[in-house]
Amino acid sequence: MKLVVQVMGARDLPAMDLNGLSDPYVKVQLGKQKFRTKVVKKTLNPYWGEEFALRVEDLNEELLISVLDEDKYFNDDFVGCVKLPVSQVFDARNKSLETSWYPLQPKSKKSKNKDCGEILLTIHFSVNNSFADSASDGGDIGFESPSRSFSGPSESASPVRARQEETATFKEEKLCTQKTLAGRIAQMFNKNPDTVSASSSRVDLTDLAETAKSEVYESSSEDQSSSATFEELMRTMQSRDQVSETPSNLPGGVLLDQLYVTPPQDINTFLFLPDSGFPKSLAEVQGTTELEVGPWKLDNSSESVKRVVTYVKAATKLIKACKGTEDQVYLKADGKVFAVLSSVSTPDVPYGRTFRTELLYCITPGPELPSGEQSSRLVISWRMNFLQSTMMKGMIENGARQGLKDSFDQFATLLSQNVKPVDSKDLGSNKDQVLASLQAEPQSDWKLAVQYFGNFTVVSTVFIGLYMLVHIWLATPSTIQGLEFVGLDLPDSIGEFIVCGVLVLQGERVLGLISRFMQARAQKGSDHGVKAQGDGWLLTVALIEGSNIAAVDSSGFSDPYVVFTCNGKTRTSSIKFQKCDPTWNEIFEFDAMDEPPSVLDVEIYDFDGPFDEAISLGHAEINFVKTNISDLADLWVPLRGKLAQACQSKLHLRIFLNNTRGGNVANHFLTKMEKEVGKKITVRSPQTNSAFQKLFGLPPEEFLINDFTCHLKRKMPLQGRLFLSARIIGFHANLFGHKTKFFFLWEDIEEIQVVPPSLSSMGSPIVVMTLRPGRGMDARHGAKTQDGEGRLKFHFQSFVSFNVAHRTIMALWKARSLSPEQKVQIVEEESEVKIQSEESGSFLGLDDVSMSEVYSSAHSVP
């Protein structure tokens, strides 16, 4: 008999790491059997969703479920545990404990942290497996297994008839059944057949009959759910899936990322419809046999749609033909985005019971094509989920990676024969057509003036002004009295004084409105439509519209305009008066850059006149390193900031990044860097660049410049490699399978210092990189310290060639991060140092000049 433990998730776990989070995983132990789940990084409310089957030999054993926090360099931290006697599960109704939250207990009662959170578990006995095991052992139970008699396709579907047949069988072989079953239970659990009575075995038979009855009910409900069509199940998922986010790619890597000329619904139907011929065609191409595709069923407990696919994988040079089982689950299906998680089990391969291969199919809407057709994007990612720890982990991952690559190359080829893919070159060449369709809204000055000045303040001021002019025309001049003289008429009462003050304030306010209007009309988006100059990386930004812009004026509207900043250059849009959902349709081009841009800063302001400080209504950052260029062709950017997040403000942008130099960009940049570094820099091979891009998840235009072996200093020095490219600086280390990987932009670095060698640095200089406040938070796990203002500090030491590494780092940082004014200041400081050295009578060093050798000889000196 087997005990099945389903580890679903946990909540309210205590923070075990310095970042206020934990990396929890679960250990399940029964006797000498031990299993563990995968590690969920940086969370206090993890979800595992894993199932384990443990063989029970004694009911007196205790099931131990422990939650631990993974630590890369020290022993894992204990979070809490749950202890359950196996007899408690056996004595429960249907031999199953319902899904419930169990409080985690600390290791000892003296522990300071008594609140360890809760874990969600489902524990039950697998009765079917127990009877199958008993039959395979040669034991004569004396009656047919309830699961077979009720769930087999050849048996009667009526539970009543099956119950009668089973009762008749019990009556015919009652004594034999009781004795045999009593002996089997005693042999498996109590190891003492004499202590088990016939009455106890009779109770067990009754429990088993009730279990079989519940299985009949569950199977009938499953048949009802499976009778629903695929379209009905998708509509059910769409009605339930309204808030869930699109799952991110699995960490193993991306196997396929392609745009197709078809809506996402059609791709989803073509791949996962039960009657689709694509799985059969793919099986024929890959040599797969015995393909059985099960129907989609609605799982009411998890509110998801599932199915099971089985097949026999063709033999390869290393592995014989093996049977595979795929459990496919819809994680999201809202009508536009579809995400299917497939868990593949291959127990017949070597170490096949220690891991499962997980595949994530993610179908999202793509950019609108120039022809007006809708496109969709299919991304397939993978990872290895190790159920048990094994020393062959690296070999298993490498073998699976190569096998999956070959399989999905065939998958992509077959899919492209049935569904037309989008050519990225054609999509980029149609940029002019897309931008030509954008036409700025014609604005009449008189119409804007009427709209802007048509408010109570202006109307009331004009009315009072006309009223006073009529009064002056009708009234007679008053006599000079008090301190008045000819040409100076002062108010003669308090009422006249108040009226004069109101008139002055009203006039000042109207004059301010007029000056703001004139200044805004002078700023008519002068950057719109100006063509870029130069040759290199050309950035084009199309500002379409805004949505839910925060209102800061008393009128309930705002006067928004947008400022784009990239590589120190800015472009400013026109001002839209009294709009919360403005429409611009303006195009901005940045002059060509020698190296690809890293970040585009977007900020939207409210115009308050030429002399008032503009109020920021929200800001956003477009990171070209972490984003695919094809995804920027049409996107809505959510704005950050208190006002923007409160109103859920967004901007509609279309961004295009083109390279006008072709393949000479890398060579041109390396030639430029060689002059700064003073050393020849070799061009890396395409294979090396591809591996570098895959390691850090970088776009294809990123290329590696140099890499150095060094130590990252945190609590303890960690040896790894420092990778330098045109836009990022990254670090990677692999210590006994524990990988440390991070990168940040050159623009994020505020200061680079060199600390002299010391005993703590093992006699090596230390390069200290200090980031700007709030920057590089994705890499904070590699920082040594963080100051009160949020600046991260990274320490690198023990370079094999410190001078070359330091010169390369400084040259790349100066080229990307410093403004032209800062570069001029550094050059002036260096020239002053050289002039002072010349005045003091010292000569220039070898590093300052480059001299060619004409003649040299060696002489002995006594």
Salt bridges, closest charged atoms under 4 A:
GLU50 OE2 - LYS38 NZ 3.44
GLU70 OE1 - LYS41 NZ 2.78
GLU118 OE1 - ARG11 NE 2.68
ASP133 OD2 - ARG55 NH1 3.66
ASP137 OD2 - ARG184 NH2 3.78
GLU165 OE2 - ARG161 NE 3.42
ASP207 OD2 - LYS95 NZ 3.68
GLU222 OE1 - LYS297 NZ 3.97
ASP241 OD1 - LYS332 NZ 3.57
ASP257 OD2 - ARG377 NH2 2.64
ASP299 OD2 - LYS306 NZ 3.01
ASP334 OD2 - LYS332 NZ 3.55
GLU358 OE1 - ARG383 NE 2.57
ASP409 OD2 - LYS405 NZ 3.57
ASP445 OD1 - ARG521 NH2 3.06
ASP445 OD2 - LYS524 NZ 3.91
GLU545 OE2 - HIS652 ND1 3.47
ASP559 OD2 - ARG516 NH2 2.88
GLU589 OE2 - LYS531 NZ 3.89
ASP594 OD1 - ARG661 NH2 3.20
ASP594 OD2 - LYS672 NZ 3.80
GLU595 OE2 - ARG816 NH1 3.89
ASP608 OD1 - ARG516 NH2 3.91
GLU621 OE1 - ARG775 NH1 2.67
ASP631 OD2 - ARG377 NH1 2.64
ASP634 OD1 - HIS652 NE2 2.57
ASP634 OD2 - ARG654 NH2 3.44
GLU674 OE2 - LYS680 NZ 3.63
GLU701 OE2 - ARG727 NH2 3.53
GLU702 OE1 - ARG727 NE 2.61
ASP707 OD1 - ARG684 NH2 2.88
ASP707 OD2 - ARG721 NH2 2.59
GLU747 OE2 - ARG816 NH2 2.98
ASP748 OD1 - ARG775 NE 2.93
GLU750 OE1 - ARG791 NE 3.73
ASP778 OD2 - LYS626 NZ 2.45
ASP787 OD2 - ARG791 NE 3.05
GLU789 OE1 - ARG791 NH1 2.88
GLU830 OE2 - LYS814 NZ 3.74
